[in-house]
Amino acid sequence: MSQLLVVGTVAFDAIETPFGQTDKILGGAATYIGLSASRFNTEVGIVSVVGEDFPQEDLDMLAGHGIDLSGIEIVPGGKTFFWSGRYHNDLNVRDTLVTELNVLADFKPVVPEHFKSAEVLMLGNLHPQVQIDVIHQMANRPKMIILDTMNFWMDHTWDTLVEVISMVDVITINDEEARQLSGQYSLVKAAAAIHQMGPKYVVIKKGEHGALLFHNQQVFFAPALPLEEVFDPTGAGDTFAGGLAGFISASRGYSFEHLKTAIIQGSNLASFCVEKFGTLRLEQLDEQERIQRLEQFKNLTQFDISLQGA
Amino acid sequence: MSQLLVVGTVAFDAIETPFGQTDKILGGAATYIGLSASRFNTEVGIVSVVGEDFPQEDLDMLAGHGIDLSGIEIVPGGKTFFWSGRYHNDLNVRDTLVTELNVLADFKPVVPEHFKSAEVLMLGNLHPQVQIDVIHQMANRPKMIILDTMNFWMDHTWDTLVEVISMVDVITINDEEARQLSGQYSLVKAAAAIHQMGPKYVVIKKGEHGALLFHNQQVFFAPALPLEEVFDPTGAGDTFAGGLAGFISASRGYSFEHLKTAIIQGSNLASFCVEKFGTLRLEQLDEQERIQRLEQFKNLTQFDISLQGA
């Protein structure tokens, strides 16, 4: 079986939306990526760090989804990374209330021996130096390296970020971040500029407006499924990236055509993620639901061009 | 040949964008709708009003595109409707600088005898009472009535607007307007509420984020083509509606499948409209360009779902 190695945060989140709020619940980029990727026929391993306060039952839940946790360091006496945020009525806008780095502040990633030849490496949103360290620990250059990042690293660690971007095949980034990274307002021009920085594939996430995949002069668009209710957007971007990475790893296909299907798979999983708080919906998702909704994605965009010229 | 009757403004616009500005140029909803619809194999007629100041060369240009102008009243001594607006750097936001109704203030539409049996009626954005008057003048109920409207009529003529909405088959409206009309934030719920008001098909325009088509429990999404540069968004929504109406009229098909292709055709034409000021790009568009870009729309969203399950 192929392998997908994921590096990213495993964390606690406290979330407030217009529809309710949570205490500290399971969160973190690698958690969402791992749960999403584990839907596909590939071995998923996580490299991360948590504190001694991290519940065994959450580790058991992740292991129950077939995720290899040997790369998760548990720091004795340490506290797990904690993030708290509040969403506005417009769920595209959120305020960060609390960020406690805790054990993440001194995180030195260690890739387990048996994952050093993973075909696909997914670098979740983290300090770009940590992302670079993980690439350097791989025994072989993975067939595909996928990078997620955010505006914080553009503001604070520009040079290191540019370095890691030059080392990857795929970057996933939201529309505002793509504009900031490239200095271009037009997303077509932004993608072209980011191509020049290294990645063959540029994926621009537009939240409820879907995602664009750019590759050379070609472009593909994956819509977001129109939902009656978006309950909690936390983790949607990571779930999207996890579906993308999981599908690519399982398919062992790295072409533009594979990437197209991969971002549809990611969009499909993200559409479930937002239906409940935190990871709840992903944990409970059954395979039949996932496949059925994939059919809806197909129906959402397929049309008969031959109807023209009446 | 089938007939499409269009009612709407024929006007002067003065436009300011971050890229330049114009003097008074040809504009108006019916102008864009007519130019767009005339791309299809159907007879297009316009019902509108202009002043004596309206240039013969603009009338000649429209006639040159095969558009029947016998329903355009020229008011002796009257002045043509004039609108002026300024777009922000974010082209989704614009300020209206001037609105001079002029001859539009007393507009009494008169449908020409030879268009009273048109199969498709497109009601461009106008006072809803004018839209109702046109419906009442038709000899037969058209096979499909398409309505475009805007928030101004929700604010000022609510009851009349609700009445005309109850009389049509298709409504096109932007996302914010759909929310205002329905009182629902979720576009899925908004569309369901608008269905209840009458229209079988609800088309929600999201500008650069594409358009959604709702029909009963079904939904279809037409992306906007990602463009390097949007130069002037004026008329894009009308061009979209014109392509939709023109295709439906030409195809004589009124099913969900036909509507899907129709909104792709409309999106395709709108993608040209925004490339130059005013109607310039639509006037110059050649048929081969139009067909080629339609192919791009197909490539933009088609994926191979069978790639799953590696």
Chai-1 contact restraints between the chains, C-beta under 6 A:
chainA,res_idxA,chainB,res_idxB,connection_type,confidence,min_distance_angstrom,max_distance_angstrom,comment,restraint_id
A,S186,B,E228,contact,1.0,0.0,6.0,A-B,restraint_1
A,L187,B,P226,contact,1.0,0.0,6.0,A-B,restraint_2
A,V188,B,P226,contact,1.0,0.0,6.0,A-B,restraint_3
A,V188,B,E228,contact,1.0,0.0,6.0,A-B,restraint_4
A,K189,B,E228,contact,1.0,0.0,6.0,A-B,restraint_5
A,H209,B,H209,contact,1.0,0.0,6.0,A-B,restraint_6
A,V219,B,P226,contact,1.0,0.0,6.0,A-B,restraint_7
A,F221,B,P223,contact,1.0,0.0,6.0,A-B,restraint_8
A,F221,B,L300,contact,1.0,0.0,6.0,A-B,restraint_9
A,F221,B,T301,contact,1.0,0.0,6.0,A-B,restraint_10
A,P223,B,F221,contact,1.0,0.0,6.0,A-B,restraint_11
A,P226,B,L187,contact,1.0,0.0,6.0,A-B,restraint_12
A,P226,B,V188,contact,1.0,0.0,6.0,A-B,restraint_13
A,P226,B,V219,contact,1.0,0.0,6.0,A-B,restraint_14
A,E228,B,S186,contact,1.0,0.0,6.0,A-B,restraint_15
A,E228,B,V188,contact,1.0,0.0,6.0,A-B,restraint_16
A,E228,B,K189,contact,1.0,0.0,6.0,A-B,restraint_17
A,A250,B,A310,contact,1.0,0.0,6.0,A-B,restraint_18
A,S251,B,A310,contact,1.0,0.0,6.0,A-B,restraint_19
A,K260,B,F303,contact,1.0,0.0,6.0,A-B,restraint_20
A,T261,B,F303,contact,1.0,0.0,6.0,A-B,restraint_21
A,T261,B,D304,contact,1.0,0.0,6.0,A-B,restraint_22
A,T261,B,L307,contact,1.0,0.0,6.0,A-B,restraint_23
A,I264,B,F303,contact,1.0,0.0,6.0,A-B,restraint_24
A,K298,B,I305,contact,1.0,0.0,6.0,A-B,restraint_25
A,L300,B,F221,contact,1.0,0.0,6.0,A-B,restraint_26
A,T301,B,F221,contact,1.0,0.0,6.0,A-B,restraint_27
A,T301,B,T301,contact,1.0,0.0,6.0,A-B,restraint_28
A,F303,B,K260,contact,1.0,0.0,6.0,A-B,restraint_29
A,F303,B,T261,contact,1.0,0.0,6.0,A-B,restraint_30
A,F303,B,I264,contact,1.0,0.0,6.0,A-B,restraint_31
A,D304,B,T261,contact,1.0,0.0,6.0,A-B,restraint_32
A,I305,B,K298,contact,1.0,0.0,6.0,A-B,restraint_33
A,L307,B,T261,contact,1.0,0.0,6.0,A-B,restraint_34
A,A310,B,A250,contact,1.0,0.0,6.0,A-B,restraint_35
A,A310,B,S251,contact,1.0,0.0,6.0,A-B,restraint_36
